Amino acid sequence: MNIGFVGLGNMGAPMARNLAKAGHAVRGFDTAPTSVDGVEMAVSVTDAVKDADIVITMLPDGDILRSIASSIHTAMKKGAVHLDCSTVDVDSARAVAKSAESSGLHALDAPVSGGVGGADAGTLTFMVGGSESAFASAKPLFDIMGQKAVHCGPSGNGQAAKICNNMILGVTMIATCEAFALADKLGLDRAAMFDVVSTSSGASWSINTYCPAPGIGPQTPADNDYKPGFAADLMLKDLRLSQQAASVVNADTPMGRKARDLYAQFVEGEDGSGKDFSAMLPRFEKQGRS
Ligand code: NAD
């Protein structure tokens, strides 16, 4: 396929490289100077997309996505697919899909889970919103960039799945960290705590796979001085998106709101920016009861 790739940052660059390595013709564009193995750099965003069968965008937020969509939709070939893999608000995903349709294109919102490591290894999970036929045409690319792609329904539903998943993740990570900090103060050994909880009803991905306590359980960012991994700043972004969506549809999400407030305090009022989101554990260790 001819692929246009816009946004070659931490995630986009390895995803584009894997597509080129698999034999696709990839033309890339980014506003920052960059080069990616196997990817031909275009002189402008329209130059990157004009001959593409599929255009992939991997951008920081919904405003940038909307602005890129307005420049590329009129430049793309009729019948081509705009596959957005950024994490953005549900409203932006649906607005971009509508704009694509009115230009005779197909649109998919397909945010990812798996982080930079997954992008590099081609093991991302895609949560996809859009039509069955657009999903089928992008499936060969999902298979190169990832290990799983779930079709979640119409446009916007990929973003809905992503923010619901990450709201659960933020809440369970906080619960796991505060429980470890409580266990410390009660004199319970961390290894014993891990052995019990990881095989009991308190188990979750946050403790079993991504244990926030250094030296306990599998290797995680906690064993690397809390270097991300998945940065607390990105968790805060996703929790804000979930609260924005909850307010639009009038859903009661008190734990999600509390998790957003705690990550905001950690990232913007304390020393959490740039650290892995599991660094909530040393944060709780330092705290007394407020
Ligand atoms: P990044 O900041 O490294 O990359 C974004 C890229 O977009 C940058 O290279 C930037 O120069 C480029 N860009 C910005 N405006 C542009 C424009 N107008 N035209 C062309 N290029 C433009 O971010 P990232 O970590 O690669 O994340 C990308 C998306 O993936 C975000 O929505 C993020 O929330 C999501 N995500 C990231 C991770 C992660 O672990 N990094 C995990 C899951 C999802």
Boltz pocket constraint, residues with backbone or C-beta under 6 A from the ligand:
constraints:
  - pocket:
      binder: B
      contacts: [[A, 6], [A, 7], [A, 8], [A, 9], [A, 10], [A, 11], [A, 12], [A, 29], [A, 30], [A, 31], [A, 32], [A, 45], [A, 58], [A, 59], [A, 60], [A, 61], [A, 64], [A, 68], [A, 85], [A, 86], [A, 87], [A, 88], [A, 112], [A, 113], [A, 114], [A, 115], [A, 116], [A, 229], [A, 230], [A, 231], [A, 234], [A, 237]]
      max_distance: 6.0
